[in-house]
Amino acid sequence: MMDELVQELSQKTGLSPDKAQEVVNVVVAHLKTRLPEPLANGLDSFLNGSSTGSSSFAEEAKAVASGFGSLFGKKA
């Protein structure tokens, strides 16, 4: 997934693949500081295509989303 993201960014912006990779790295690093810890920990695995990490990441994302729903009065 990381390679696809870099390639798409490069194509859509005209950035060189090296510059697009730098941008993606900055964004991922920023997300890791802003996401809840369980999601931040699984982000690399998810972006690198690890099926185990992706599954864990997806489960954590669902749990966090469920928590957000309850914050706004929605029952999980």
N, CA, C, O and CB atoms as a CASP TS submission, in Angstrom:
PFRMAT TS
TARGET T0000
AUTHOR 0000-0000-0000
METHOD Language model
MODEL 1
PARENT N/A
ATOM      1  N   MET     1       0.815  -1.176   0.000  1.00  0.00           N
ATOM      2  CA  MET     1       0.000   0.000   0.000  1.00  0.00           C
ATOM      3  C   MET     1       0.874   1.261   0.000  1.00  0.00           C
ATOM      4  O   MET     1       0.522   2.255  -0.635  1.00  0.00           O
ATOM      5  CB  MET     1      -0.935  -0.014   1.197  1.00  0.00           C
ATOM      6  N   MET     2       1.982   1.226   0.692  1.00  0.00           N
ATOM      7  CA  MET     2       2.874   2.389   0.762  1.00  0.00           C
ATOM      8  C   MET     2       3.370   2.750  -0.636  1.00  0.00           C
ATOM      9  O   MET     2       3.365   3.921  -1.015  1.00  0.00           O
ATOM     10  CB  MET     2       4.075   2.108   1.706  1.00  0.00           C
ATOM     11  N   ASP     3       3.794   1.755  -1.396  1.00  0.00           N
ATOM     12  CA  ASP     3       4.283   2.024  -2.756  1.00  0.00           C
ATOM     13  C   ASP     3       3.192   2.614  -3.639  1.00  0.00           C
ATOM     14  O   ASP     3       3.449   3.510  -4.443  1.00  0.00           O
ATOM     15  CB  ASP     3       4.820   0.742  -3.389  1.00  0.00           C
ATOM     16  N   GLU     4       1.972   2.103  -3.483  1.00  0.00           N
ATOM     17  CA  GLU     4       0.850   2.623  -4.267  1.00  0.00           C
ATOM     18  C   GLU     4       0.583   4.084  -3.908  1.00  0.00           C
ATOM     19  O   GLU     4       0.311   4.908  -4.782  1.00  0.00           O
ATOM     20  CB  GLU     4      -0.418   1.772  -4.032  1.00  0.00           C
ATOM     21  N   LEU     5       0.662   4.391  -2.635  1.00  0.00           N
ATOM     22  CA  LEU     5       0.441   5.756  -2.184  1.00  0.00           C
ATOM     23  C   LEU     5       1.499   6.704  -2.746  1.00  0.00           C
ATOM     24  O   LEU     5       1.180   7.800  -3.206  1.00  0.00           O
ATOM     25  CB  LEU     5       0.439   5.814  -0.659  1.00  0.00           C
ATOM     26  N   VAL     6       2.745   6.275  -2.706  1.00  0.00           N
ATOM     27  CA  VAL     6       3.844   7.090  -3.240  1.00  0.00           C
ATOM     28  C   VAL     6       3.657   7.293  -4.739  1.00  0.00           C
ATOM     29  O   VAL     6       3.822   8.402  -5.248  1.00  0.00           O
ATOM     30  CB  VAL     6       5.218   6.425  -2.951  1.00  0.00           C
ATOM     31  N   GLN     7       3.314   6.221  -5.439  1.00  0.00           N
ATOM     32  CA  GLN     7       3.132   6.307  -6.889  1.00  0.00           C
ATOM     33  C   GLN     7       1.974   7.248  -7.244  1.00  0.00           C
ATOM     34  O   GLN     7       2.093   8.071  -8.151  1.00  0.00           O
ATOM     35  CB  GLN     7       2.879   4.907  -7.478  1.00  0.00           C
ATOM     36  N   GLU     8       0.866   7.120  -6.531  1.00  0.00           N
ATOM     37  CA  GLU     8      -0.285   7.982  -6.815  1.00  0.00           C
ATOM     38  C   GLU     8       0.028   9.443  -6.516  1.00  0.00           C
ATOM     39  O   GLU     8      -0.344  10.327  -7.288  1.00  0.00           O
ATOM     40  CB  GLU     8      -1.501   7.532  -6.001  1.00  0.00           C
ATOM     41  N   LEU     9       0.702   9.700  -5.413  1.00  0.00           N
ATOM     42  CA  LEU     9       1.093  11.066  -5.080  1.00  0.00           C
ATOM     43  C   LEU     9       2.010  11.649  -6.150  1.00  0.00           C
ATOM     44  O   LEU     9       1.861  12.805  -6.546  1.00  0.00           O
ATOM     45  CB  LEU     9       1.782  11.105  -3.716  1.00  0.00           C
ATOM     46  N   SER    10       2.946  10.852  -6.605  1.00  0.00           N
ATOM     47  CA  SER    10       3.873  11.294  -7.639  1.00  0.00           C
ATOM     48  C   SER    10       3.130  11.628  -8.932  1.00  0.00           C
ATOM     49  O   SER    10       3.380  12.660  -9.556  1.00  0.00           O
ATOM     50  CB  SER    10       4.933  10.218  -7.899  1.00  0.00           C
ATOM     51  N   GLN    11       2.222  10.750  -9.320  1.00  0.00           N
ATOM     52  CA  GLN    11       1.469  10.962 -10.560  1.00  0.00           C
ATOM     53  C   GLN    11       0.555  12.176 -10.491  1.00  0.00           C
ATOM     54  O   GLN    11       0.466  12.949 -11.445  1.00  0.00           O
ATOM     55  CB  GLN    11       0.650   9.735 -10.882  1.00  0.00           C
ATOM     56  N   LYS    12      -0.127  12.343  -9.354  1.00  0.00           N
ATOM     57  CA  LYS    12      -1.113  13.422  -9.251  1.00  0.00           C
ATOM     58  C   LYS    12      -0.492  14.790  -9.019  1.00  0.00           C
ATOM     59  O   LYS    12      -1.101  15.811  -9.337  1.00  0.00           O
ATOM     60  CB  LYS    12      -2.074  13.126  -8.142  1.00  0.00           C
ATOM     61  N   THR    13       0.715  14.817  -8.467  1.00  0.00           N
ATOM     62  CA  THR    13       1.321  16.104  -8.144  1.00  0.00           C
ATOM     63  C   THR    13       2.498  16.460  -9.037  1.00  0.00           C
ATOM     64  O   THR    13       2.920  17.615  -9.082  1.00  0.00           O
ATOM     65  CB  THR    13       1.766  16.105  -6.720  1.00  0.00           C
ATOM     66  N   GLY    14       3.030  15.469  -9.749  1.00  0.00           N
ATOM     67  CA  GLY    14       4.206  15.715 -10.569  1.00  0.00           C
ATOM     68  C   GLY    14       5.504  15.672  -9.781  1.00  0.00           C
ATOM     69  O   GLY    14       6.572  15.960 -10.320  1.00  0.00           O
ATOM     70  N   LEU    15       5.413  15.312  -8.498  1.00  0.00           N
ATOM     71  CA  LEU    15       6.627  15.168  -7.693  1.00  0.00           C
ATOM     72  C   LEU    15       7.422  13.958  -8.162  1.00  0.00           C
ATOM     73  O   LEU    15       6.855  12.990  -8.670  1.00  0.00           O
ATOM     74  CB  LEU    15       6.280  15.036  -6.194  1.00  0.00           C
ATOM     75  N   SER    16       8.731  14.020  -7.988  1.00  0.00           N
ATOM     76  CA  SER    16       9.541  12.837  -8.282  1.00  0.00           C
ATOM     77  C   SER    16       9.183  11.761  -7.263  1.00  0.00           C
ATOM     78  O   SER    16       8.731  12.080  -6.164  1.00  0.00           O
ATOM     79  CB  SER    16      11.081  13.167  -8.245  1.00  0.00           C
ATOM     80  N   PRO    17       9.378  10.497  -7.612  1.00  0.00           N
ATOM     81  CA  PRO    17       9.094   9.431  -6.648  1.00  0.00           C
ATOM     82  C   PRO    17       9.846   9.608  -5.324  1.00  0.00           C
ATOM     83  O   PRO    17       9.306   9.287  -4.266  1.00  0.00           O
ATOM     84  CB  PRO    17       9.447   8.089  -7.255  1.00  0.00           C
ATOM     85  N   ASP    18      11.067  10.105  -5.368  1.00  0.00           N
ATOM     86  CA  ASP    18      11.824  10.326  -4.130  1.00  0.00           C
ATOM     87  C   ASP    18      11.165  11.390  -3.260  1.00  0.00           C
ATOM     88  O   ASP    18      11.051  11.221  -2.046  1.00  0.00           O
ATOM     89  CB  ASP    18      13.266  10.735  -4.452  1.00  0.00           C
ATOM     90  N   LYS    19      10.736  12.477  -3.876  1.00  0.00           N
ATOM     91  CA  LYS    19      10.062  13.548  -3.124  1.00  0.00           C
ATOM     92  C   LYS    19       8.707  13.063  -2.603  1.00  0.00           C
ATOM     93  O   LYS    19       8.325  13.371  -1.474  1.00  0.00           O
ATOM     94  CB  LYS    19       9.874  14.808  -4.014  1.00  0.00           C
ATOM     95  N   ALA    20       7.986  12.307  -3.428  1.00  0.00           N
ATOM     96  CA  ALA    20       6.699  11.767  -2.993  1.00  0.00           C
ATOM     97  C   ALA    20       6.889  10.847  -1.782  1.00  0.00           C
ATOM     98  O   ALA    20       6.074  10.860  -0.859  1.00  0.00           O
ATOM     99  CB  ALA    20       6.014  11.000  -4.152  1.00  0.00           C
ATOM    100  N   GLN    21       7.954  10.055  -1.784  1.00  0.00           N
ATOM    101  CA  GLN    21       8.252   9.178  -0.648  1.00  0.00           C
ATOM    102  C   GLN    21       8.516  10.008   0.610  1.00  0.00           C
ATOM    103  O   GLN    21       8.062   9.651   1.697  1.00  0.00           O
ATOM    104  CB  GLN    21       9.471   8.276  -0.962  1.00  0.00           C
ATOM    105  N   GLU    22       9.245  11.107   0.461  1.00  0.00           N
ATOM    106  CA  GLU    22       9.512  11.987   1.602  1.00  0.00           C
ATOM    107  C   GLU    22       8.209  12.549   2.173  1.00  0.00           C
ATOM    108  O   GLU    22       8.021  12.593   3.389  1.00  0.00           O
ATOM    109  CB  GLU    22      10.449  13.137   1.185  1.00  0.00           C
ATOM    110  N   VAL    23       7.321  12.974   1.289  1.00  0.00           N
ATOM    111  CA  VAL    23       6.038  13.528   1.728  1.00  0.00           C
ATOM    112  C   VAL    23       5.240  12.468   2.481  1.00  0.00           C
ATOM    113  O   VAL    23       4.703  12.737   3.556  1.00  0.00           O
ATOM    114  CB  VAL    23       5.226  14.059   0.520  1.00  0.00           C
ATOM    115  N   VAL    24       5.164  11.282   1.927  1.00  0.00           N
ATOM    116  CA  VAL    24       4.431  10.196   2.584  1.00  0.00           C
ATOM    117  C   VAL    24       5.039   9.902   3.954  1.00  0.00           C
ATOM    118  O   VAL    24       4.309   9.694   4.924  1.00  0.00           O
ATOM    119  CB  VAL    24       4.440   8.921   1.705  1.00  0.00           C
ATOM    120  N   ASN    25       6.352   9.882   4.040  1.00  0.00           N
ATOM    121  CA  ASN    25       7.009   9.612   5.317  1.00  0.00           C
ATOM    122  C   ASN    25       6.654  10.681   6.358  1.00  0.00           C
ATOM    123  O   ASN    25       6.423  10.361   7.524  1.00  0.00           O
ATOM    124  CB  ASN    25       8.534   9.544   5.127  1.00  0.00           C
ATOM    125  N   VAL    26       6.611  11.933   5.940  1.00  0.00           N
ATOM    126  CA  VAL    26       6.266  13.021   6.858  1.00  0.00           C
ATOM    127  C   VAL    26       4.823  12.868   7.335  1.00  0.00           C
ATOM    128  O   VAL    26       4.537  13.025   8.522  1.00  0.00           O
ATOM    129  CB  VAL    26       6.467  14.398   6.176  1.00  0.00           C
ATOM    130  N   VAL    27       3.923  12.564   6.414  1.00  0.00           N
ATOM    131  CA  VAL    27       2.509  12.421   6.774  1.00  0.00           C
ATOM    132  C   VAL    27       2.319  11.240   7.727  1.00  0.00           C
ATOM    133  O   VAL    27       1.600  11.354   8.719  1.00  0.00           O
ATOM    134  CB  VAL    27       1.641  12.234   5.507  1.00  0.00           C
ATOM    135  N   VAL    28       2.952  10.122   7.431  1.00  0.00           N
ATOM    136  CA  VAL    28       2.831   8.944   8.299  1.00  0.00           C
ATOM    137  C   VAL    28       3.391   9.244   9.694  1.00  0.00           C
ATOM    138  O   VAL    28       2.786   8.872  10.699  1.00  0.00           O
ATOM    139  CB  VAL    28       3.568   7.731   7.674  1.00  0.00           C
ATOM    140  N   ALA    29       4.524   9.903   9.754  1.00  0.00           N
ATOM    141  CA  ALA    29       5.108  10.262  11.047  1.00  0.00           C
ATOM    142  C   ALA    29       4.156  11.179  11.829  1.00  0.00           C
ATOM    143  O   ALA    29       4.001  11.037  13.042  1.00  0.00           O
ATOM    144  CB  ALA    29       6.481  10.954  10.847  1.00  0.00           C
ATOM    145  N   HIS    30       3.535  12.102  11.128  1.00  0.00           N
ATOM    146  CA  HIS    30       2.579  13.004  11.779  1.00  0.00           C
ATOM    147  C   HIS    30       1.369  12.229  12.294  1.00  0.00           C
ATOM    148  O   HIS    30       0.924  12.444  13.421  1.00  0.00           O
ATOM    149  CB  HIS    30       2.125  14.109  10.802  1.00  0.00           C
ATOM    150  N   LEU    31       0.842  11.335  11.475  1.00  0.00           N
ATOM    151  CA  LEU    31      -0.307  10.536  11.891  1.00  0.00           C
ATOM    152  C   LEU    31       0.005   9.709  13.133  1.00  0.00           C
ATOM    153  O   LEU    31      -0.837   9.557  14.018  1.00  0.00           O
ATOM    154  CB  LEU    31      -0.751   9.621  10.757  1.00  0.00           C
ATOM    155  N   LYS    32       1.219   9.179  13.191  1.00  0.00           N
ATOM    156  CA  LYS    32       1.609   8.368  14.352  1.00  0.00           C
ATOM    157  C   LYS    32       1.575   9.184  15.639  1.00  0.00           C
ATOM    158  O   LYS    32       1.315   8.636  16.710  1.00  0.00           O
ATOM    159  CB  LYS    32       3.009   7.781  14.147  1.00  0.00           C
ATOM    160  N   THR    33       1.833  10.479  15.549  1.00  0.00           N
ATOM    161  CA  THR    33       1.796  11.306  16.749  1.00  0.00           C
ATOM    162  C   THR    33       0.382  11.725  17.115  1.00  0.00           C
ATOM    163  O   THR    33       0.136  12.134  18.250  1.00  0.00           O
ATOM    164  CB  THR    33       2.657  12.530  16.561  1.00  0.00           C
ATOM    165  N   ARG    34      -0.555  11.632  16.173  1.00  0.00           N
ATOM    166  CA  ARG    34      -1.919  12.116  16.398  1.00  0.00           C
ATOM    167  C   ARG    34      -2.947  11.010  16.626  1.00  0.00           C
ATOM    168  O   ARG    34      -3.958  11.238  17.289  1.00  0.00           O
ATOM    169  CB  ARG    34      -2.348  12.942  15.232  1.00  0.00           C
ATOM    170  N   LEU    35      -2.705   9.828  16.093  1.00  0.00           N
ATOM    171  CA  LEU    35      -3.659   8.734  16.235  1.00  0.00           C
ATOM    172  C   LEU    35      -3.593   8.129  17.627  1.00  0.00           C
ATOM    173  O   LEU    35      -2.558   8.208  18.289  1.00  0.00           O
ATOM    174  CB  LEU    35      -3.399   7.660  15.186  1.00  0.00           C
ATOM    175  N   PRO    36      -4.691   7.523  18.080  1.00  0.00           N
ATOM    176  CA  PRO    36      -4.631   6.767  19.332  1.00  0.00           C
ATOM    177  C   PRO    36      -3.549   5.687  19.227  1.00  0.00           C
ATOM    178  O   PRO    36      -3.309   5.142  18.150  1.00  0.00           O
ATOM    179  CB  PRO    36      -6.015   6.128  19.661  1.00  0.00           C
ATOM    180  N   GLU    37      -2.910   5.391  20.336  1.00  0.00           N
ATOM    181  CA  GLU    37      -1.752   4.496  20.335  1.00  0.00           C
ATOM    182  C   GLU    37      -1.968   3.161  19.611  1.00  0.00           C
ATOM    183  O   GLU    37      -1.100   2.748  18.843  1.00  0.00           O
ATOM    184  CB  GLU    37      -1.354   4.221  21.740  1.00  0.00           C
ATOM    185  N   PRO    38      -3.095   2.475  19.830  1.00  0.00           N
ATOM    186  CA  PRO    38      -3.261   1.190  19.123  1.00  0.00           C
ATOM    187  C   PRO    38      -3.239   1.344  17.604  1.00  0.00           C
ATOM    188  O   PRO    38      -2.709   0.489  16.895  1.00  0.00           O
ATOM    189  CB  PRO    38      -4.568   0.533  19.540  1.00  0.00           C
ATOM    190  N   LEU    39      -3.814   2.436  17.110  1.00  0.00           N
ATOM    191  CA  LEU    39      -3.813   2.667  15.662  1.00  0.00           C
ATOM    192  C   LEU    39      -2.433   3.080  15.183  1.00  0.00           C
ATOM    193  O   LEU    39      -1.965   2.611  14.145  1.00  0.00           O
ATOM    194  CB  LEU    39      -4.842   3.739  15.284  1.00  0.00           C
ATOM    195  N   ALA    40      -1.785   3.950  15.931  1.00  0.00           N
ATOM    196  CA  ALA    40      -0.450   4.407  15.553  1.00  0.00           C
ATOM    197  C   ALA    40       0.515   3.232  15.476  1.00  0.00           C
ATOM    198  O   ALA    40       1.355   3.172  14.579  1.00  0.00           O
ATOM    199  CB  ALA    40       0.066   5.455  16.551  1.00  0.00           C
ATOM    200  N   ASN    41       0.395   2.302  16.414  1.00  0.00           N
ATOM    201  CA  ASN    41       1.291   1.137  16.426  1.00  0.00           C
ATOM    202  C   ASN    41       1.082   0.222  15.223  1.00  0.00           C
ATOM    203  O   ASN    41       2.024  -0.437  14.784  1.00  0.00           O
ATOM    204  CB  ASN    41       1.090   0.344  17.703  1.00  0.00           C
ATOM    205  N   GLY    42      -0.125   0.169  14.688  1.00  0.00           N
ATOM    206  CA  GLY    42      -0.406  -0.711  13.558  1.00  0.00           C
ATOM    207  C   GLY    42      -0.271  -0.052  12.201  1.00  0.00           C
ATOM    208  O   GLY    42      -0.421  -0.713  11.174  1.00  0.00           O
ATOM    209  N   LEU    43       0.011   1.234  12.182  1.00  0.00           N
ATOM    210  CA  LEU    43       0.032   1.973  10.920  1.00  0.00           C
ATOM    211  C   LEU    43       1.105   1.467   9.958  1.00  0.00           C
ATOM    212  O   LEU    43       0.829   1.286   8.772  1.00  0.00           O
ATOM    213  CB  LEU    43       0.250   3.444  11.191  1.00  0.00           C
ATOM    214  N   ASP    44       2.311   1.238  10.444  1.00  0.00           N
ATOM    215  CA  ASP    44       3.381   0.749   9.568  1.00  0.00           C
ATOM    216  C   ASP    44       3.023  -0.602   8.954  1.00  0.00           C
ATOM    217  O   ASP    44       3.201  -0.809   7.754  1.00  0.00           O
ATOM    218  CB  ASP    44       4.696   0.636  10.346  1.00  0.00           C
ATOM    219  N   SER    45       2.525  -1.509   9.768  1.00  0.00           N
ATOM    220  CA  SER    45       2.148  -2.831   9.256  1.00  0.00           C
ATOM    221  C   SER    45       1.069  -2.708   8.197  1.00  0.00           C
ATOM    222  O   SER    45       1.121  -3.370   7.161  1.00  0.00           O
ATOM    223  CB  SER    45       1.665  -3.737  10.395  1.00  0.00           C
ATOM    224  N   PHE    46       0.092  -1.854   8.466  1.00  0.00           N
ATOM    225  CA  PHE    46      -0.991  -1.655   7.508  1.00  0.00           C
ATOM    226  C   PHE    46      -0.469  -1.107   6.187  1.00  0.00           C
ATOM    227  O   PHE    46      -0.824  -1.611   5.121  1.00  0.00           O
ATOM    228  CB  PHE    46      -2.041  -0.713   8.085  1.00  0.00           C
ATOM    229  N   LEU    47       0.365  -0.085   6.250  1.00  0.00           N
ATOM    230  CA  LEU    47       0.877   0.546   5.035  1.00  0.00           C
ATOM    231  C   LEU    47       1.868  -0.334   4.290  1.00  0.00           C
ATOM    232  O   LEU    47       2.017  -0.207   3.075  1.00  0.00           O
ATOM    233  CB  LEU    47       1.529   1.859   5.374  1.00  0.00           C
ATOM    234  N   ASN    48       2.538  -1.212   4.994  1.00  0.00           N
ATOM    235  CA  ASN    48       3.502  -2.097   4.347  1.00  0.00           C
ATOM    236  C   ASN    48       2.880  -3.402   3.881  1.00  0.00           C
ATOM    237  O   ASN    48       3.577  -4.271   3.358  1.00  0.00           O
ATOM    238  CB  ASN    48       4.638  -2.391   5.286  1.00  0.00           C
ATOM    239  N   GLY    49       1.571  -3.546   4.065  1.00  0.00           N
ATOM    240  CA  GLY    49       0.863  -4.694   3.519  1.00  0.00           C
ATOM    241  C   GLY    49       0.930  -5.953   4.339  1.00  0.00           C
ATOM    242  O   GLY    49       0.610  -7.027   3.831  1.00  0.00           O
ATOM    243  N   SER    50       1.332  -5.866   5.585  1.00  0.00           N
ATOM    244  CA  SER    50       1.352  -7.042   6.449  1.00  0.00           C
ATOM    245  C   SER    50      -0.076  -7.449   6.738  1.00  0.00           C
ATOM    246  O   SER    50      -0.837  -6.670   7.310  1.00  0.00           O
ATOM    247  CB  SER    50       2.128  -6.768   7.767  1.00  0.00           C
ATOM    248  N   SER    51      -0.456  -8.666   6.349  1.00  0.00           N
ATOM    249  CA  SER    51      -1.841  -9.090   6.541  1.00  0.00           C
ATOM    250  C   SER    51      -2.187  -9.195   8.008  1.00  0.00           C
ATOM    251  O   SER    51      -3.309  -8.865   8.395  1.00  0.00           O
ATOM    252  CB  SER    51      -2.090 -10.419   5.858  1.00  0.00           C
ATOM    253  N   THR    52      -1.265  -9.642   8.835  1.00  0.00           N
ATOM    254  CA  THR    52      -1.528  -9.740  10.264  1.00  0.00           C
ATOM    255  C   THR    52      -1.716  -8.349  10.842  1.00  0.00           C
ATOM    256  O   THR    52      -2.659  -8.104  11.594  1.00  0.00           O
ATOM    257  CB  THR    52      -0.385 -10.479  10.988  1.00  0.00           C
ATOM    258  N   GLY    53      -0.825  -7.448  10.494  1.00  0.00           N
ATOM    259  CA  GLY    53      -0.926  -6.079  10.980  1.00  0.00           C
ATOM    260  C   GLY    53      -2.174  -5.394  10.466  1.00  0.00           C
ATOM    261  O   GLY    53      -2.803  -4.624  11.193  1.00  0.00           O
ATOM    262  N   SER    54      -2.540  -5.661   9.229  1.00  0.00           N
ATOM    263  CA  SER    54      -3.724  -5.039   8.654  1.00  0.00           C
ATOM    264  C   SER    54      -4.962  -5.473   9.399  1.00  0.00           C
ATOM    265  O   SER    54      -5.839  -4.655   9.674  1.00  0.00           O
ATOM    266  CB  SER    54      -3.853  -5.379   7.176  1.00  0.00           C
ATOM    267  N   SER    55      -5.047  -6.748   9.730  1.00  0.00           N
ATOM    268  CA  SER    55      -6.195  -7.257  10.457  1.00  0.00           C
ATOM    269  C   SER    55      -6.265  -6.609  11.830  1.00  0.00           C
ATOM    270  O   SER    55      -7.326  -6.147  12.251  1.00  0.00           O
ATOM    271  CB  SER    55      -6.128  -8.785  10.582  1.00  0.00           C
ATOM    272  N   SER    56      -5.151  -6.575  12.519  1.00  0.00           N
ATOM    273  CA  SER    56      -5.092  -5.959  13.838  1.00  0.00           C
ATOM    274  C   SER    56      -5.421  -4.478  13.738  1.00  0.00           C
ATOM    275  O   SER    56      -6.163  -3.943  14.561  1.00  0.00           O
ATOM    276  CB  SER    56      -3.707  -6.161  14.473  1.00  0.00           C
ATOM    277  N   PHE    57      -4.874  -3.827  12.743  1.00  0.00           N
ATOM    278  CA  PHE    57      -5.124  -2.405  12.531  1.00  0.00           C
ATOM    279  C   PHE    57      -6.611  -2.167  12.290  1.00  0.00           C
ATOM    280  O   PHE    57      -7.191  -1.231  12.840  1.00  0.00           O
ATOM    281  CB  PHE    57      -4.290  -1.874  11.344  1.00  0.00           C
ATOM    282  N   ALA    58      -7.223  -3.010  11.471  1.00  0.00           N
ATOM    283  CA  ALA    58      -8.646  -2.864  11.174  1.00  0.00           C
ATOM    284  C   ALA    58      -9.481  -3.053  12.432  1.00  0.00           C
ATOM    285  O   ALA    58     -10.441  -2.316  12.656  1.00  0.00           O
ATOM    286  CB  ALA    58      -9.077  -3.866  10.096  1.00  0.00           C
ATOM    287  N   GLU    59      -9.126  -4.034  13.253  1.00  0.00           N
ATOM    288  CA  GLU    59      -9.852  -4.265  14.499  1.00  0.00           C
ATOM    289  C   GLU    59      -9.719  -3.070  15.434  1.00  0.00           C
ATOM    290  O   GLU    59     -10.703  -2.640  16.037  1.00  0.00           O
ATOM    291  CB  GLU    59      -9.344  -5.534  15.190  1.00  0.00           C
ATOM    292  N   GLU    60      -8.522  -2.537  15.555  1.00  0.00           N
ATOM    293  CA  GLU    60      -8.303  -1.370  16.411  1.00  0.00           C
ATOM    294  C   GLU    60      -9.066  -0.168  15.874  1.00  0.00           C
ATOM    295  O   GLU    60      -9.641   0.598  16.647  1.00  0.00           O
ATOM    296  CB  GLU    60      -6.802  -1.045  16.514  1.00  0.00           C
ATOM    297  N   ALA    61      -9.076   0.001  14.557  1.00  0.00           N
ATOM    298  CA  ALA    61      -9.801   1.126  13.962  1.00  0.00           C
ATOM    299  C   ALA    61     -11.292   1.030  14.267  1.00  0.00           C
ATOM    300  O   ALA    61     -11.935   2.035  14.572  1.00  0.00           O
ATOM    301  CB  ALA    61      -9.572   1.170  12.441  1.00  0.00           C
ATOM    302  N   LYS    62     -11.838  -0.181  14.184  1.00  0.00           N
ATOM    303  CA  LYS    62     -13.256  -0.370  14.499  1.00  0.00           C
ATOM    304  C   LYS    62     -13.533  -0.036  15.960  1.00  0.00           C
ATOM    305  O   LYS    62     -14.537   0.601  16.277  1.00  0.00           O
ATOM    306  CB  LYS    62     -13.690  -1.813  14.194  1.00  0.00           C
ATOM    307  N   ALA    63     -12.642  -0.468  16.846  1.00  0.00           N
ATOM    308  CA  ALA    63     -12.822  -0.195  18.273  1.00  0.00           C
ATOM    309  C   ALA    63     -12.784   1.305  18.552  1.00  0.00           C
ATOM    310  O   ALA    63     -13.594   1.824  19.320  1.00  0.00           O
ATOM    311  CB  ALA    63     -11.741  -0.911  19.096  1.00  0.00           C
ATOM    312  N   VAL    64     -11.841   1.990  17.926  1.00  0.00           N
ATOM    313  CA  VAL    64     -11.738   3.439  18.129  1.00  0.00           C
ATOM    314  C   VAL    64     -12.967   4.138  17.546  1.00  0.00           C
ATOM    315  O   VAL    64     -13.515   5.047  18.169  1.00  0.00           O
ATOM    316  CB  VAL    64     -10.441   3.995  17.480  1.00  0.00           C
ATOM    317  N   ALA    65     -13.401   3.720  16.359  1.00  0.00           N
ATOM    318  CA  ALA    65     -14.575   4.325  15.733  1.00  0.00           C
ATOM    319  C   ALA    65     -15.811   4.102  16.594  1.00  0.00           C
ATOM    320  O   ALA    65     -16.655   4.990  16.721  1.00  0.00           O
ATOM    321  CB  ALA    65     -14.796   3.748  14.323  1.00  0.00           C
ATOM    322  N   SER    66     -15.913   2.933  17.176  1.00  0.00           N
ATOM    323  CA  SER    66     -17.026   2.637  18.061  1.00  0.00           C
ATOM    324  C   SER    66     -17.009   3.573  19.268  1.00  0.00           C
ATOM    325  O   SER    66     -18.053   4.057  19.705  1.00  0.00           O
ATOM    326  CB  SER    66     -16.977   1.172  18.516  1.00  0.00           C
ATOM    327  N   GLY    67     -15.820   3.821  19.796  1.00  0.00           N
ATOM    328  CA  GLY    67     -15.686   4.744  20.912  1.00  0.00           C
ATOM    329  C   GLY    67     -16.095   6.152  20.530  1.00  0.00           C
ATOM    330  O   GLY    67     -16.710   6.855  21.331  1.00  0.00           O
ATOM    331  N   PHE    68     -15.764   6.577  19.319  1.00  0.00           N
ATOM    332  CA  PHE    68     -16.169   7.901  18.863  1.00  0.00           C
ATOM    333  C   PHE    68     -17.680   7.986  18.761  1.00  0.00           C
ATOM    334  O   PHE    68     -18.276   9.006  19.108  1.00  0.00           O
ATOM    335  CB  PHE    68     -15.526   8.231  17.514  1.00  0.00           C
ATOM    336  N   GLY    69     -18.297   6.919  18.286  1.00  0.00           N
ATOM    337  CA  GLY    69     -19.751   6.905  18.181  1.00  0.00           C
ATOM    338  C   GLY    69     -20.419   7.101  19.526  1.00  0.00           C
ATOM    339  O   GLY    69     -21.397   7.840  19.636  1.00  0.00           O
ATOM    340  N   SER    70     -19.898   6.444  20.548  1.00  0.00           N
ATOM    341  CA  SER    70     -20.498   6.576  21.870  1.00  0.00           C
ATOM    342  C   SER    70     -20.264   7.976  22.442  1.00  0.00           C
ATOM    343  O   SER    70     -21.049   8.445  23.266  1.00  0.00           O
ATOM    344  CB  SER    70     -19.930   5.515  22.820  1.00  0.00           C
ATOM    345  N   LEU    71     -19.214   8.633  22.020  1.00  0.00           N
ATOM    346  CA  LEU    71     -18.983  10.005  22.462  1.00  0.00           C
ATOM    347  C   LEU    71     -20.091  10.933  21.984  1.00  0.00           C
ATOM    348  O   LEU    71     -20.427  11.918  22.642  1.00  0.00           O
ATOM    349  CB  LEU    71     -17.631  10.504  21.961  1.00  0.00           C
ATOM    350  N   PHE    72     -20.649  10.601  20.829  1.00  0.00           N
ATOM    351  CA  PHE    72     -21.681  11.443  20.240  1.00  0.00           C
ATOM    352  C   PHE    72     -23.081  10.877  20.433  1.00  0.00           C
ATOM    353  O   PHE    72     -24.010  11.255  19.719  1.00  0.00           O
ATOM    354  CB  PHE    72     -21.411  11.630  18.775  1.00  0.00           C
ATOM    355  N   GLY    73     -23.232   9.981  21.386  1.00  0.00           N
ATOM    356  CA  GLY    73     -24.552   9.468  21.725  1.00  0.00           C
ATOM    357  C   GLY    73     -24.991   8.264  20.948  1.00  0.00           C
ATOM    358  O   GLY    73     -26.107   7.785  21.151  1.00  0.00           O
ATOM    359  N   LYS    74     -24.162   7.748  20.063  1.00  0.00           N
ATOM    360  CA  LYS    74     -24.505   6.564  19.302  1.00  0.00           C
ATOM    361  C   LYS    74     -24.091   5.343  20.082  1.00  0.00           C
ATOM    362  O   LYS    74     -23.009   5.323  20.668  1.00  0.00           O
ATOM    363  CB  LYS    74     -23.844   6.578  17.918  1.00  0.00           C
ATOM    364  N   LYS    75     -24.921   4.329  20.102  1.00  0.00           N
ATOM    365  CA  LYS    75     -24.582   3.093  20.792  1.00  0.00           C
ATOM    366  C   LYS    75     -23.873   2.158  19.840  1.00  0.00           C
ATOM    367  O   LYS    75     -24.284   1.995  18.692  1.00  0.00           O
ATOM    368  CB  LYS    75     -25.834   2.423  21.371  1.00  0.00           C
ATOM    369  N   ALA    76     -22.796   1.539  20.323  1.00  0.00           N
ATOM    370  CA  ALA    76     -21.986   0.644  19.481  1.00  0.00           C
ATOM    371  C   ALA    76     -22.688  -0.655  19.231  1.00  0.00           C
ATOM    372  O   ALA    76     -22.152  -1.523  18.543  1.00  0.00           O
ATOM    373  CB  ALA    76     -20.639   0.376  20.116  1.00  0.00           C
TER
END
